Structure formats: structure tokens, C-alpha cells
């Protein structure tokens, strides 16, 4: 009977350790997933920012390029929405909140330009120097912080 109790206690203890170990591994995986997703988002936003002046210039000259510009705005809008649905782990909450604030501004700006493109009232030359460029620079500025979180 004593052997049975100590065996049961040992098995229970092993079960608790395995369960908590799995939970820890799951949390680490979720944290790495978040850092990878956030880094990918910021990298995509940087690529969008980098290509925007060229796309706007091309859209002045070519209607097909204008359609591509509109599609890039749609893609960025979808990226913002998808990123906003992520849940940040506790250690990344500050960076996530910062990105969410930038995203709110960026989403407003993207929606404005999409509306202007649809209504054919967009000034493509002013797009190159828009406040959106500043917002995208701020988003891109979080990349180093995200990389540090991933280490």
C-alpha cells in the first residue's frame, strides 16, 4: 500500500511536470510565432513604403500601374487588419500597442487613398510626401525592437 501511494504520488508529480512543460513549450512557440508574424508584417510595411513613390509615379503614366497601386493599398489594408487580430505575448505588449497605434493611423490613411483612387480624385504626386510615409517609417522603426524580442 505504501509503495502504491508513493508510486501514485510519483506518477502524479511526473504528470504535472509534463503538463506544465508542454504548456511552457506552447507559450514559447506562441511567442516565437508572434515575433515572426510581427516581423513579417513590419517587413511588408517597409516594402510597401519603399515601393510607394515609384508606384505613384508609374500610376501617373499608366492606367495599369494605377490598378497595381490600388491593389497594393488593398493588400496593405488586409495586412493591417490581419496584424491587428494577433494577440501579443506579455513580453511584447509594449511593441504591439505601439504598432496598433501606428496601424490605426495607417489604416485611416490607406482608406482615404483607396477612396480617392476609386473617385479618381487622388493627387499621386502628393502621395509621395504624404503623412503616410511618416507612419510607415515609424512602423519600420519597430523592426529592431521585434528582432530583439525574438532573441
Secondary structure, 3 states (H helix, E strand, C coil): CHHHHHHHHHHHHHHHHHHHHHHHHHHHHHHHHHHHHHHHHHHHHHHHHHHHHHHHHHHHHCHHHHHHHHHHHHHHHHHHHHHHCCCCCHHHHHHHHHHHHHHHHHHHHHHHHHHHHHHCCCCHHHHCCCHHHHHHHHHHCCHHHHHHHCC
